[in-house]
């Protein structure tokens, strides 16, 4: 037994690290209220399950045109399988997708890098700060799953090019492009096009674009997307969601309307990248000093660099610079960083170990902050003392260890995330507005009757602007839900009552409604509750509609 443990020490330590990572994410994963986008995705899935219509997305009984339905199918499947629509279950798919992304990246990277470098790149990706601390805490959003699809789309192009199997290169990548299109729309076509250009530069040949197998890939894309929109046409005109998706994509691009302050965003975007890649991007500040590196000599690292350089510009100059939009770049960038680290360690191992020793100060600050926390917020002293002891033991091991310092840093970072999960998330939850309690109050005051939003709908702007050219929508106006609805309220109302809220434009006597302006049409109402939405700076009234006197 001892001999087996000694022989498999590395495997056991990595397995333990993976388990610690999983625990650090799963603890209190469902503690925080769902965010706006999380609750909207959930409501679409719940309405699909209630109506049996999985083709045409709806929210509050109205058609939803901003996103195709693939991610909603995944949420609906998890709700059905688990029998629960809790925050934990709804955020679980994104975490599983991230783990799948890590496995796929390791299986690909180990073919071109050492197993150690491939493993490091995966852990660097899994522990990138914004993804690890923030995105996974809001995992019912679409972006982690979409990033997995885009990663597989790009990785399949590289893999099958190396195998010189052009038929599978185009069929698999275009099929994944179709899945991405049915998840988020036109950005998948941009990724397909620009990654093809990156592959041509990598191969030093533009002939790849004109391979006859490309046609088979395009046909597979058209068959998959066309089949969905053909079925969709039985419910509504497919032009509406397709044009709306195009408009949304263009608005957030360099040619759309959301370009105010574009130059400022161009110069500030490195800060966005820093948030996404921290803390591992800081290694480059040390590693790029006085050492010689050969990034271009490894095929996978070279392709990773080209994928990043060719595709990041789309997001660099967009109007919506959100960190969750660029998760798909993280595994490729971490491949580059770990490859540089591996070369630096080979050239000057003692110097690199010395630099990494200084990073222990980061964990010392974490220990000081943890011990100071009970003096500022309400937390359990027992939890603080327990994790303070764990951090202290870790620091002793960190400063005494030499051989596996980078792995010790990863372990410490995971330990900090575990502390954040156990102590930090509850503290954060104390300071956030509790939509669950608000929804319970509405349910109680309405005697658990169905509740409706009431007001005027918005009209979807179907005009498409490309540069200075305006393409006007010629058909009838498309009405959609008004902007002011906070989807957490309908979600938590469903949790409390099992009833899905609806939005209505006509007030019926006896029904309970929510509105910010219930007296607009001289309606007779009986107010039963009210609340203030600080995000919208609006007061809303919950009321029962009364019959007008004869």
N, C-alpha and C positions, 0 to 999 in steps of 0.2 A: 504493500500500500504506500509506504513512504517513498519507494522508488518511483511509483507511478506519479505521485504528487510532485516529486522533484523533476520528473521528466516533463510534466504538463503544467509547470508553475505559471508560465506565461499565459497559457490558455485559461487557467483558473482565475488569474488576476484580471484578464480582459473580460471574462464572463461576469466576475463580480462587479467590475466597473460598469458594464452594460446594465446589470440589475440595479445598481445604485442610480444610474441615469434614469431608468424607467420609473423607479420609485419617486425620484425627484420631480418628475413631471406629473405622475398620476395622483400624488397626494394633493388634495384640495383642487383638483382640476375643475371640479364643478362648483367651486365656492363662490366665485364672482357671478353677478348677474350677467346674462347675455348682453352683448353690445347690439347696436342697431342692426348692423349687417347680419350678425349671427341670428338674431331673432327673425329677421326677414327671410333668410334662407330656411329657417325652421318652419315658419308659417306656410311658405310655399309647399314644403314637403308634407305638412299636416293636412293642408287642403287637398293635395294630391291623394293622400290616403283616404280622406273622407269622401271625396267625390268619385274616386276611381279613375280620374282623368290624369294620366301621367304624361300627357303630351303637351298640354297647354297650361303653363304655370299661371297660378292665381295668388293674389294676396287680398284678404278681406273681401273675397268674392269678385274682385276685379282682375282683369287680365294683367299679367306682369310681363313686360317686354325687355327688361334690362339685361337679363341673363338667360341663356338656354338651360335645359333642365338636368344635365347629367349629375351635377353635384347634389341636386335635390333628390335624385333617385338614390344616391348613396346614403344620404341622411335618412330617407324614408326606409331604406333597407335596415339600417341600424336600429331605428325605432321599432320596426316590425320584429326583428330578431330578438332584441333585448326586452321588448315589451315596455320600454321606458322612453320618455322624451325629456329626461333630466339634462341639465347642463353638462354633466360628466359624459353621458352617452353621446351627446351632440358634438362634443369636442374630441371625442375619441377617434373618429375617422381621420382627422388631420394628423394626429400623433402616429397612428398606424401608417399613414402615407409617408410620413417623415422617416419612420423606421425602414419601410420598404425602399425609400430613396437611398438611405444609408447602405442597405444590403446590396442594392443594384450597383451603387457607386463603388463599393468595395470589390465586388466580383469583376467589374470592368477594370478598375485601377490596378488591381494586383497582377493583371496580365502584362502591364507595361511598367510597373514600379515594384519595388520590394513590398512584401506583405506589411512590413512595419510602416512604410511611407503611406501605403494605401489605407491602413488602419488609422494612422494619424489624421489623414485627410478627412476620413469619415467622422472622427471625434471632433475635429476642428469645426466641421460643418454642423454637427449636432449641437455643439455648445456655442455657436456664434450667438452673441449676447442678445440681440433684438429678437431673433427667432426663438431662443431658448427661454428668455424671461418674459417676453411679451406676446409674441404670435401664438405660441402654444397655449397661453392662457385665454386666448380668444379663438380657439380652434374650430368653431363652427362656421368660420368663413371659408371662402372658396380657394384661397391662394396656395395653401400647401399642396392640396390635391392637384391644382393646375400646374404648379411647379414640377411635381412628379411627372406629369404627362409631358411637359416641355423637355425635361431632362431626358426622358426615355426617347423622345422624338430626336433630339440631337445625338444622344449616345448611339442610337440604332444606325444613324447615318455614318458615324465614325466606325462603328464595329463592322458593318457590312461592307464599307469601303475597304477596310483592311483585309476582309475576306474576299474582296473583288466580286461580291454577289450583288450586282446592281439591281436585280429584280426585287430582292428582299429589301435592299436599301430604300428604294422608292415606295414600295408597297407598304412596308412597316411604318416608315416615317410619315407618309401621307395619311395612313390610317390613324396614327396617333395625332396627326394634325386635325383630323376630323373629330376625334374625341375632344381635343382641346377647343375646337371651334364650337362644339356643342356644349362646352363648359363655360367658355368666356368670350367666344366670338372671334373677330378678325385678327387679334394679336397672334393667334396661332399661324395664320398665313404669313405674317411678317417674320416670325421665327423660322418657318420653313424656308422662306426665300433667302433670308440673310445667312442662315446656317448653311444653305447650299452654296452661297458665295464663299463662306468661310472654308467649306470643304474643297472648293475649287482652288482657293489660295493654298490650302494645305497640300493638295495634290499637284499644284502647279500646272493645272490644266482646266480650261473652261469647257472642255468637251463633256464633262460630267453633266452639265445642264442639258445638253442636247442628246443624252442617251435615250434610245427608244423606250427603255424601261420606265423612263419618267412618265410616259403616257399612262402606263399601267397604274402608277401611283396616283396620278391625278384622277383616273377613273375610280379608284378605290375611295378617294376622298369624296368625289361627287356622288357615288352610290350610297355611302354612309350618311352624309349630310342630306342628300336628296331624298332618301327614304324617310328620314325624320320629317322634313318639311313637306313631303307629299302627304304624310298622315296628318300633319299639322293643318294642311289646307282644308281638311274636312271640318275643322273647328273655326278657322279664321284665315284671313289673307296673310300668307307668309311674308309678304313684302313689308308689313308693319314691323315685326321683330327684326328682320334683316336690315332694314333701313335704320331703325333705331340703334341697333348694334354698331352699324357703320358710323352713325352720327356720334355716338358715345366715344368710339375709338378715335375719330378725327378730332373731336373736341379736346382730347387729352394728348394729342400729338402736336408736332411742330407746325402743322398746317391748319390747325383748328382754331377755335375761338378762345381756348384757355391758354393763351400765350402771353398774357400780361405779366411783365416782369421776367420774361424768358432769360434775358442776359444775366439777371441776378441769380436765377435758378441754375444756370450753367455753372456759375462760379461757386455756388453753395452746394452743388450736388456731391462733391467729395465728402461733405459731412454726412450725407445720407449713406454713402457707401461705408464710411467709418462706423456708423451705427450698426450696419448690417454685418460687417466683417470683424468688429471688435470681439474679443481682445486680440485675435490672432494677427490682424493686420499690423499691430504694433511690433510684431516680430521683425517685420521687414525693415523697420527703422534701425534695428541692430544688425540684422543679417546682411544688409546691403552695404555695409561699411567694410571697405578694404578687401573683401573677398571677391574671387572671380566665380561667376556662375554661368552655367550653360543650359539655359531654359529650352533653347530651340533644338537640342540634341535628342530629346525624348518625344516620341510621336504623340503620345496622349497629352503631355503637357503643352506641346505646341498647338494641338487642336483646341485644348481648353482655353489657351490665350486667344486664339482666333475667334472662338465662339463668343468670348466675353467682349473683345474689341469690336466685332461686327454687330453685335446685338445691343450692347449697353447704350449706344447712342440714341436709340428709340426712347429709352426712359430718361436719359440724361437731359434731354431738351423738352420733355413733356410738361404739361401744366399740372399734373398730379404726381408729385414725387413722394410716393409712399413706400416705406421699406418693404412691406409685404408683397409689393409687385415684383421684386427682383430676387425672390428666394431661389429661383432656378439657377442663378449665377453662382450661388454660394459653393456648391460642390466643385465647380470648375476652378474658381479662384482659390479655394483651399488646396486643391491639387497643386497649383503653382506655388503657394506659400510653403506647403510641406516639402515639395521637391527642392526649393531653395534652402529650407532648413536642413534637409538631409545632406545637401552638398556642403553647407557651412559647417555642420557637425563633423563631417569627414575631414575638412581642412583644419579646423581649430576647435576641437572638442572641449578642451579646458576653458577656452575663452567663452564659448557658448554656455557652458555650465555656469561660469561665473556670472554672466549676464542674467541667466535664468534664476540664479540665487537671489538677485535683487528683487525679483517679482514676488518673493515672499512677503515683502513690505505691503503688498496689496492685500494679502490675507491678514496681516497684522492690523491694517486699518479696518478690515471687515470684523475682526474680533473686538476692536475698540468700539466700533459702531454698534455691534450686537449688545455689548455690555451697557452701553449708554441708552439703548432703546427704551427700557422700562421707565426712564425718567421723563420721557416725552410722550409716550403713548401707552395705552393699556394692553399689556401682554403678560403672558404667564412667566413668572420668574423661573419656574422649574424648566420650562422649555429653553429659556435663555441660558440658564446655567448648564443644561445638558449639552446644548450645541456649542457653548463656549468651551466646555471641556473637550469636545470632539475637535474643535478648531485648534485648540492648544496642542493636543496630541498630534494632529496633522502637521502643525508648524514645526514641532520637534523632529518629526520624520522628514519633513521637507528640507530643513536646513542641514540635517545630518546625511541625507541621501545624496548620491552623486550620479549613479549610473542611469537612473530613470527619471531625471528631474522634469522633463517635459510631460511625462505621464503623471507625475505627482501634481504638476500644475493643473492638468485636466481634472484629476481627482478632486483637488481643492475647489476648482470652479464648480464642479458638480455638487460638492458639499455646500457651497454658497447657495446654489439653486435649491437644494433641499431645505436649507434654512429659510429661504424666501418662500417656499411652498408652505412650510409649517407655520411660520411666524409672519412673514411679510404679506402674503395674500390676505389673511384675516384682517391685518391692519389696514390694508388697502380697501378691503370691503367695508370697513367701518366708515370710511370717508366718502363712499360712493352713495348715490341715491338708490334706494331700495325699491325697484319697480315691482318686485314680488309682493312686498307689503302693500304697495299702492293698489295693485290688482286685486289682492285679497280684500282690501277695504271697499273697492268698487263692487266686487261680487257680494259682499255682505250687505252693503247699502241698497243694492238692487234686488235683494232676496234671491240671489243666484239665478235670476232671469237672464235670457240672452241680452247682450248689450251691443249697440250699434254706434259707430261713428256717424256723425251727420254734418253735412256741409256741402260746399260746391267742389266739384272735381277740378283738377287741373287739366289742361290740354297739352298733350305731348307735342313738342316742337319737332315736326318731321322734316323741316327744311334742313338740307345738308349744305354746309359751307366748306369749300375746299379753296384755301387761299382767299382770293378776292371774288370767287365765283359762288353764287347762290343758286342752289337747285331746290325749287319750291315743290312742296307736297301738293298734289292736285286733287287728291281724294278728300273725303269728308274728314273733319277733325277727329283725332283719336283722344278720347277722354281717359284719364288715369287718376289714381289716388292723389290727393293733395300732399304737398311736401311735408306738412307739419306732423304727420302721424309718427309717433315713436312706437316702433313695432314690439318693444319689450312689453308694453301694456297688453296688447292682444295675446302675446305668447303666455304671459303669466296668468292672464285671465283664463286661458284655456287650461292651464295647469290646475287652477283653483276650481273650475266648474266643468271642464270637459266640453265647453261650448266655444266654437270659433266666432270671433267678432266679425261683423260685416260693416261695410261702409255704405251709407244710403244717402240719397239726395232728396228723398221725400219722407216727411215725418208722419208716422202713423200713431194714432191715439193709443196710449197704454204702453208703448214701447219705451225702453230706457236707452238714452243716447248720451254720447260724449261730444261736446262741441266747444270751440273757443268763442263762438258768437251765436248762441241759441236764439236770440231775439231778433235775428236778422230779418225775418219775414213776419214779424209781429205774431210769433207763435205763442201759444199759452202753454207754459211749462211749470213743472213742479221740481225745483232744484233739490237734489238729495245728497250731493257731494261736490267737492271742488278740489283742484290741485294746481300747483304751479310747476311749469316745465322750465327749468333754468336754461336749458340748451336753446330753447326757442324764445325765451322771455315772454311766455304767454300763460295766461290763466285758462284752465279748462273747467267746464261745468258738466257734471253728471246729472241728468235730469230725466223726468218722466213726462212724455208728451201728453197734454190734456186737450180735450175737445174744446173748440171755440164755442162760445155761447151763441145761441140762435138769435 
